Amino acid sequence: MSDENQDRIIGGNIQALRKRLDLSQAELAEKLTRSSGTNYHQQTILRIEKGERPLKVSEAIAFAKVFEVPVPTIWNGFTGDSDSAAIIEQLTNRAATKSREMRTNAEDLQRALIELAEAIHIHGNNIPTETLEAAKDWVATDWGNTITADMRNILRAEHGELPNLEDDDFLALFAGQFAAHPEVDND
């Protein structure tokens, strides 16, 4: 295999890993810069992903650290059980990060709703009825159910129409998705 073909394969592996984390090239460059202390730019990521620029060993180590995968995954892509464990660990870490972000956002929303409720109490008689009713709707919204409904709508958009699910049935839905993909080994 020629060096150029190998560079394209490695670039494709990096692109796949970046997309798994839902990162733009610029976001990946920023994470690499923070992680390694070496300046990375979006254009560098683009050239590596296209196979136009060879990857140095030190860079492969930095990429593996950011992607939370073994270094050989950078060269070989995902292969076998150890990579499957790395994928699961990476996605679990991503879910935990998003959960922490969501919790922070929920706390911010809670504070904003409390301030809004206090403002309604103090100033409610001095604002137009339409504005007051809209503000009350925001305060009265069941945000847990609203977010759950939003998540279901995202699933429907990505996976088609879903049955009417109770909150506890999400895992069963995903188990069904695994059964629908024979390339995934459930044993």
RATAUR-V588512 format. One record per residue. RES is the residue in three letters. SS is DSSP state (a for helix, b for strand, c for the rest). PSI is psi in whole degrees, -180 to 180 (999 if undefined). D_CENTER is the distance of its C-alpha to the mean C-alpha in Angstrom with 1 decimal. Layout:
res:RES ss:SS psi:PSI d_center:D_CENTER
res:RES ss:SS psi:PSI d_center:D_CENTER
//
This chain:
res:MET ss:c psi:134 d_center:34.3
res:SER ss:c psi:158 d_center:34.6
res:ASP ss:a psi:-38 d_center:32.7
res:GLU ss:a psi:-41 d_center:31.2
res:ASN ss:a psi:-42 d_center:29.9
res:GLN ss:a psi:-42 d_center:28.4
res:ASP ss:a psi:-39 d_center:26.8
res:ARG ss:a psi:-39 d_center:25.3
res:ILE ss:a psi:-47 d_center:24.0
res:ILE ss:a psi:-44 d_center:22.5
res:GLY ss:a psi:-41 d_center:20.9
res:GLY ss:a psi:-39 d_center:19.5
res:ASN ss:a psi:-43 d_center:18.1
res:ILE ss:a psi:-42 d_center:16.4
res:GLN ss:a psi:-44 d_center:15.1
res:ALA ss:a psi:-42 d_center:13.7
res:LEU ss:a psi:-41 d_center:12.1
res:ARG ss:a psi:-44 d_center:10.6
res:LYS ss:a psi:-32 d_center:9.3
res:ARG ss:a psi:-34 d_center:7.8
res:LEU ss:c psi:1 d_center:5.6
res:ASP ss:c psi:45 d_center:5.3
res:LEU ss:c psi:143 d_center:8.0
res:SER ss:c psi:167 d_center:11.3
res:GLN ss:a psi:-38 d_center:14.4
res:ALA ss:a psi:-41 d_center:15.4
res:GLU ss:a psi:-40 d_center:12.4
res:LEU ss:a psi:-43 d_center:13.0
res:ALA ss:a psi:-41 d_center:16.6
res:GLU ss:a psi:-44 d_center:16.2
res:LYS ss:a psi:-42 d_center:14.4
res:LEU ss:a psi:-41 d_center:17.2
res:THR ss:a psi:-46 d_center:19.8
res:ARG ss:a psi:-40 d_center:18.9
res:SER ss:a psi:-40 d_center:18.7
res:SER ss:a psi:-20 d_center:21.9
res:GLY ss:c psi:-2 d_center:24.0
res:THR ss:c psi:139 d_center:24.6
res:ASN ss:c psi:124 d_center:23.9
res:TYR ss:c psi:147 d_center:21.5
res:HIS ss:c psi:157 d_center:21.3
res:GLN ss:a psi:-40 d_center:19.3
res:GLN ss:a psi:-34 d_center:22.5
res:THR ss:a psi:-46 d_center:22.6
res:ILE ss:a psi:-44 d_center:19.2
res:LEU ss:a psi:-48 d_center:20.4
res:ARG ss:a psi:-38 d_center:23.8
res:ILE ss:a psi:-46 d_center:22.4
res:GLU ss:a psi:-34 d_center:20.1
res:LYS ss:a psi:-9 d_center:23.2
res:GLY ss:c psi:15 d_center:25.4
res:GLU ss:c psi:-16 d_center:27.6
res:ARG ss:c psi:122 d_center:27.3
res:PRO ss:c psi:151 d_center:27.7
res:LEU ss:c psi:129 d_center:25.4
res:LYS ss:c psi:156 d_center:27.3
res:VAL ss:a psi:-44 d_center:27.0
res:SER ss:a psi:-34 d_center:26.1
res:GLU ss:a psi:-39 d_center:23.1
res:ALA ss:a psi:-39 d_center:22.1
res:ILE ss:a psi:-43 d_center:22.1
res:ALA ss:a psi:-44 d_center:20.0
res:PHE ss:a psi:-46 d_center:17.4
res:ALA ss:a psi:-40 d_center:17.5
res:LYS ss:a psi:-46 d_center:17.2
res:VAL ss:a psi:-41 d_center:14.0
res:PHE ss:a psi:-12 d_center:12.5
res:GLU ss:c psi:50 d_center:14.2
res:VAL ss:c psi:160 d_center:16.3
res:PRO ss:c psi:148 d_center:20.1
res:VAL ss:a psi:-41 d_center:21.7
res:PRO ss:a psi:-23 d_center:23.3
res:THR ss:a psi:-30 d_center:20.0
res:ILE ss:a psi:-41 d_center:19.9
res:TRP ss:a psi:-40 d_center:23.3
res:ASN ss:a psi:-11 d_center:23.2
res:GLY ss:c psi:-171 d_center:19.8
res:PHE ss:c psi:123 d_center:18.8
res:THR ss:c psi:125 d_center:22.1
res:GLY ss:a psi:-178 d_center:23.3
res:ASP ss:a psi:-39 d_center:22.7
res:SER ss:a psi:-36 d_center:21.7
res:ASP ss:a psi:-36 d_center:18.9
res:SER ss:a psi:-43 d_center:17.9
res:ALA ss:a psi:-40 d_center:18.0
res:ALA ss:a psi:-40 d_center:15.9
res:ILE ss:a psi:-48 d_center:13.2
res:ILE ss:a psi:-44 d_center:13.4
res:GLU ss:a psi:-44 d_center:13.5
res:GLN ss:a psi:-46 d_center:10.5
res:LEU ss:a psi:-34 d_center:8.3
res:THR ss:a psi:-44 d_center:10.4
res:ASN ss:a psi:-40 d_center:9.9
res:ARG ss:a psi:-44 d_center:6.1
res:ALA ss:a psi:-41 d_center:7.1
res:ALA ss:a psi:-41 d_center:10.0
res:THR ss:a psi:-46 d_center:8.6
res:LYS ss:a psi:-36 d_center:6.9
res:SER ss:a psi:-43 d_center:10.3
res:ARG ss:a psi:-42 d_center:12.2
res:GLU ss:a psi:-42 d_center:10.9
res:MET ss:a psi:-39 d_center:11.8
res:ARG ss:a psi:-43 d_center:15.0
res:THR ss:a psi:-45 d_center:15.9
res:ASN ss:a psi:-37 d_center:15.4
res:ALA ss:a psi:-40 d_center:17.5
res:GLU ss:a psi:-42 d_center:20.1
res:ASP ss:a psi:-43 d_center:20.4
res:LEU ss:a psi:-42 d_center:20.8
res:GLN ss:a psi:-46 d_center:23.4
res:ARG ss:a psi:-43 d_center:25.3
res:ALA ss:a psi:-39 d_center:25.3
res:LEU ss:a psi:-36 d_center:26.6
res:ILE ss:a psi:-45 d_center:29.2
res:GLU ss:a psi:-40 d_center:30.4
res:LEU ss:a psi:-43 d_center:30.5
res:ALA ss:a psi:-41 d_center:32.5
res:GLU ss:a psi:-42 d_center:34.9
res:ALA ss:a psi:-38 d_center:35.4
res:ILE ss:a psi:-44 d_center:36.2
res:HIS ss:a psi:-43 d_center:38.7
res:ILE ss:a psi:-44 d_center:40.3
res:HIS ss:a psi:4 d_center:40.2
res:GLY ss:a psi:-33 d_center:39.9
res:ASN ss:a psi:-12 d_center:43.6
res:ASN ss:a psi:10 d_center:43.3
res:ILE ss:c psi:158 d_center:40.6
res:PRO ss:c psi:147 d_center:40.8
res:THR ss:a psi:-42 d_center:40.2
res:GLU ss:a psi:-43 d_center:37.4
res:THR ss:a psi:-43 d_center:35.4
res:LEU ss:a psi:-45 d_center:36.3
res:GLU ss:a psi:-41 d_center:35.2
res:ALA ss:a psi:-42 d_center:31.8
res:ALA ss:a psi:-43 d_center:31.2
res:LYS ss:a psi:-38 d_center:32.4
res:ASP ss:a psi:-41 d_center:30.0
res:TRP ss:a psi:-44 d_center:27.0
res:VAL ss:a psi:-36 d_center:28.5
res:ALA ss:a psi:-8 d_center:29.3
res:THR ss:c psi:136 d_center:26.0
res:ASP ss:c psi:93 d_center:24.6
res:TRP ss:a psi:-32 d_center:21.1
res:GLY ss:a psi:-49 d_center:20.0
res:ASN ss:a psi:-35 d_center:21.2
res:THR ss:a psi:-45 d_center:19.9
res:ILE ss:a psi:-41 d_center:16.2
res:THR ss:a psi:-43 d_center:16.9
res:ALA ss:a psi:-40 d_center:18.5
res:ASP ss:a psi:-42 d_center:15.7
res:MET ss:a psi:-42 d_center:13.3
res:ARG ss:a psi:-40 d_center:16.3
res:ASN ss:a psi:-38 d_center:16.7
res:ILE ss:a psi:-44 d_center:13.3
res:LEU ss:a psi:-43 d_center:14.2
res:ARG ss:a psi:-41 d_center:17.6
res:ALA ss:a psi:-35 d_center:16.6
res:GLU ss:a psi:-28 d_center:14.7
res:HIS ss:a psi:7 d_center:17.3
res:GLY ss:c psi:-174 d_center:20.4
res:GLU ss:c psi:137 d_center:22.6
res:LEU ss:c psi:155 d_center:22.0
res:PRO ss:c psi:163 d_center:24.7
res:ASN ss:c psi:111 d_center:25.0
res:LEU ss:c psi:144 d_center:23.0
res:GLU ss:c psi:160 d_center:23.6
res:ASP ss:a psi:-38 d_center:20.9
res:ASP ss:a psi:-8 d_center:21.9
res:ASP ss:a psi:1 d_center:21.6
res:PHE ss:a psi:-46 d_center:17.8
res:LEU ss:a psi:-39 d_center:18.1
res:ALA ss:a psi:-38 d_center:21.1
res:LEU ss:a psi:-48 d_center:19.3
res:PHE ss:a psi:-35 d_center:16.8
res:ALA ss:a psi:-40 d_center:19.9
res:GLY ss:a psi:-36 d_center:21.5
res:GLN ss:a psi:-38 d_center:18.8
res:PHE ss:a psi:-41 d_center:19.4
res:ALA ss:a psi:-29 d_center:23.1
res:ALA ss:c psi:-9 d_center:22.7
res:HIS ss:c psi:95 d_center:21.4
res:PRO ss:c psi:-19 d_center:24.4
res:GLU ss:c psi:-12 d_center:22.9
res:VAL ss:c psi:123 d_center:20.9
res:ASP ss:c psi:116 d_center:23.5
res:ASN ss:c psi:-2 d_center:23.6
res:ASP ss:c psi:999 d_center:26.5
//
